């Protein structure tokens, strides 16, 4: 009798597996790449400006724009851009008012974190980012120091940064734009500024300031592009384009055109 029960349980398990496999055949197919090719364009949502990733300058449009154009070209598509000033307001792209009709790719400061991957597919990383400090003359410590903080990249840990700065005794003032941060430092209202690493590097290079990573306690991440969950055929095509562009030196050349001061 125990053998009969075991046999019945085995048949039941096999039946369940077969039912699940049959159900999978009724799932809608992933047509993301086919649809992109039918439309002739890779549609990307970007912030209006986030140098050096997105600049708004036709001659030097930014790292992300040049990468997206190169990727679209490898797939046989043109690039269509949709600027959205809601991008980066908070940690969750679902709150940015984006949808598949607007874009297939989200760019302009998407970081490769567990949180990002919980609601987006991600491409291979093309650069490393995190919080960085800029100043004409960095202080020995941050106690009592006026610090301007610009937090445009949504995936970086803003709460961790705020906790770190408060624990260090810094006087924090949040700013809204890179120009406001740079002006505050230049005019002496801030002794130092803190922002995303690539932007910090660009600002420091343009003004001959010093730039350095914030301490390792504040995490560092890869910069990526985001795609909608389930768009796997498009993701595989973009991943292959990334591999090709890395192998032929295109990514390195694009990064070199926008490289700022090296972070210590």
N, C-alpha and C positions, 0 to 999 in steps of 0.2 A: 504493500500500500504506500509506504513512503516513496518508493521509486515511481509509482504512478503519479503521486502529487508533484514530485520533482519534474517529471516529464511534462505534466500539464503546465507547470510554471514556466518551463523552458519554451513551450509552444506559445504561451501567453506573451512572453517577452519578445519572441520572434515576431509574433503578430503585431505587437505595438511598434516595433522597429519598421516593419514593412508599411504599416499605416502612416508613420511619420514620413518615410521616404516618398510614399505616394502623395502625401499632402504637399511636399516640397515642389512637386511637379506642377502644382496649381498656383504657385507664387508668381506674381507678375515678373517678367524678365527685366533685367537691368539694361535699359536702353540709353544710359547717360551719354556714352560716347557717340552712339548712333544719332542721338538727338542733337548733340553739339555739331556733328558733321552736317546734319540736315540743315541746320541754321547757318552754317558756314563760319561761325564765330565762337570763340571762347569768351564767355561773359564773366567779368570779374568785378566784384564790389570792393571799393577802396575808400579810405578816408580822403577828403579833399586835399589834405597836405599832411605829410609826416616825413620830413627829410631825415635821413637820405633815402628812405624807402619809397616815398611818393613826394615829389617836389612841386608839381604843377608847371615845371619848366619844359617846354617842348624840346629844347636841345639836350637837356639832362633831366629826363623825367623821373629818375630814381631807380634804385636797385630792383624793387619789386616790379615796376613797370617794364624795365628792360628784360628781366627774367621771364615775365609772363609773355612778352612778345616773342622771345626766343622759343619758349615752350609751345605756344600756339603755332608758330611756324613749323616746329618739328612734327606736330600732329596734323598739319595741313589746314590750319584755321587762321583767321584773322583774330585780332584782339579787340573786344568791345568793353569799354570801361564805364562803370556806373558809380559815381562819387556819392557817398552817403556820410553825412556828418555825424550820424549816430554811432558809427563804428568806433569802438573803444570807450564808450561811456561807462560801461560796467564790464564785469567778467564774462557775461553770458551773451554770445551772439544771437541767441533767440530773442533777446530784448532789443536788438538793433533794427527790427522791422524788415529783415531781409527774407527773401524767399527764392525758390528756384527760378521763377520768372525773371527776377532781377539779375541773378548771377549763378554761375556754376562753381565759381571759385571766390574765396574771400582772402584778401591780401592787405598788406599795409600794417604789419605788426602783430601777426598771429604767432603765438608761442607754442612750442611742443610740450605741453604739460598734461598730466592726468586729467585735469579739469577740461581742457580743450578737447582731448580725445573722447571725453564722455559724450559730447554732442556733435563733434565733427570728425570726418576722416582727415588725415593730415599727410602732406607730402614729405619727402626726405628734407631734413634741415639743410639750409644753405649758409647759415651764419650763426654765431653764438651771441646771446644777449643776456642781460640782467641789469641790475641797478649799478650806475657808475657815478662818480663824483667829479665835478669840474670846478676849477678855481684858478685865478691868477697865481695865488700863493696858498696852497692848502694849509690849514691850521694843524697843530699837533694833535688836537682832539676836537670834538664837537660840542663840548660843554659850553653853554652860553652863546654859541655861534648862531647867527642868522642864516638859515638854510632855505633856499628856494627849491621847491619840489614840483616837478612836472611829470605827471603819471598818465601819459597818453596810451601806452600799450596795455590792453585790458588784462592779458594773461599773467603779467608779473604780479608778485605778491605785495599789494599795496598795504595790506594790514601788517604784514611782517616788517615792511619798511618803516611804517609809522611807529610801530612798537620799538624798533631798533633806534630810531632817531630820538624818541622820547626818553628811552633808557639812557642814551648818551648825553642827555641834557640839552639837545639842540632846540633852537627856537624855529619852528616850522612855519613856512608860509607857502601855501599851494598856489601855483600859477597855472594859466590856461594854455599858453603858447610858448614855443621855443624862443620867439622874439622877446616875450615878456621875461623869460628866465635869463636870457643873455643880457638884456638891458638892466635887469636888477643887479646882476653881478658887476657889470661894467660901471654902474653908477654907485656901487658900494652899498646898496640896500641889502644884498646878500653877500656874505663872505664866501659861500660855496653854493653850488647848485647840484641837485641830484636828479637824474633822469635815466631813460633807457640808454644802454651802452653805445649803440651805433650813433644815436643822436648826440650823446655826450661827446663822443670822439670827433664828430663833424664840427660841433660848436667849438670845441677846444682847438682843433686844427685851424679853423678860420680866424681865431682870435689869439693864437699863440698862448693859450692857457694850458694848464696841466690837467690830465685826466687819469683816473684810476678806477678799478673795480671797487665797489663796496665790499666789505668783508665776506668771506665764504659762507657765513651764517645765512646770508641772503642768497637764495638759490639762483643759479644761472640755467638758461634754457636755450634750445635751438629755435631759430626763427623758421617758420614753415608757411605754407599756404593751406587754407582750410577748404574742404569739400563737403558736400552734404552726405550724411550717413547713407550707405547703400549704393552710392554712385561708383561702384567698383571698376567698371570697364573704363570709365573716364580716369579714375585714379591710377589704374595700371598704365594707361597711355601716358599720363603726366609723369609718373614715376620713371618710366622708360626714357622719356624726354630728359628728365633730370640727369639720369645716368649718362646719356649721350652727351649732354652739354657739359657735364663734369669731365668726361673723358676727352673732349676736344678742346678744353680750356676756356669755353665761353663763360662759364660761371666765374672762374677766377678773373677773367678780363673785366667782367661787369663789376665785380667787387672792387677790383683795383681802381676803376674810374671814380669810385666814391669813397675810397679808403681815407679814414681820418688818422689821427695820431694813434699809435698802438697803445692798448691799455696795459698798464703795468700789473 
